[in-house]
Amino acid sequence: VFTGKLKSFSRAEAKTKAESLGANVAVTLSRKTDYLIVGADEGAKLEKAEKLGVQVFSDDEWMSILDQ
């Protein structure tokens, strides 16, 4: 799941990139969510992810993972 304003991609571009790497990108968080990628102005999704125990990456951390 992506939330907030991403620095390097639009949400649509980020979704396409993640899916090209085999990810299943969702719009809403649930207990089945593995990762939340957080940009600026993340809103309530960050708090919900923390409550659900979802691993959270910043936009910059996600970009670092993509570069590997």
C-alpha positions in Angstrom: 0.0 0.0 0.0 1.2 3.5 -0.8 0.2 6.6 1.1 1.1 10.3 1.0 2.8 12.3 -1.7 5.7 10.3 -3.1 8.8 12.1 -4.2 10.0 10.1 -7.1 6.8 8.6 -8.6 3.1 9.4 -8.9 1.0 6.7 -7.1 0.1 5.2 -10.5 3.8 5.0 -11.5 4.7 3.5 -8.1 2.0 0.9 -8.4 3.1 0.0 -11.9 6.7 -0.3 -10.8 5.9 -2.4 -7.8 3.6 -4.7 -9.8 6.4 -5.1 -12.4 8.5 -6.6 -9.6 5.8 -9.0 -8.6 4.0 -7.1 -5.9 0.2 -7.1 -5.4 -0.6 -3.4 -4.7 -3.7 -2.7 -2.6 -5.4 0.6 -1.8 -6.4 -0.2 1.7 -4.6 -1.6 4.7 -5.5 -4.9 6.3 -3.8 -7.6 8.4 -2.8 -9.2 5.1 -0.8 -6.1 4.1 3.0 -6.7 4.1 4.3 -3.2 3.6 3.2 0.5 3.7 5.3 2.9 1.7 4.9 6.4 3.2 5.4 9.7 1.4 4.7 13.2 2.7 1.3 13.9 4.4 0.7 10.2 5.1 -2.6 10.6 7.0 -4.2 7.9 9.1 -2.8 5.0 7.2 0.5 5.2 9.1 -1.2 5.0 12.5 -3.3 2.0 11.3 -0.3 0.2 9.9 1.5 0.6 13.2 -1.5 -0.9 15.0 -1.7 -3.8 12.6 2.0 -4.5 12.7 2.6 -3.7 9.0 6.2 -3.0 8.1 6.6 0.7 7.1 9.1 2.2 4.7 9.6 5.8 3.8 9.6 6.8 0.2 13.4 7.1 0.3 13.8 3.7 1.8 11.6 2.2 -0.9 13.7 3.9 -3.6 16.8 2.4 -2.0 15.3 -1.1 -2.2 14.4 -0.6 -5.8 18.0 0.4 -6.6 19.3 -2.9 -5.2 
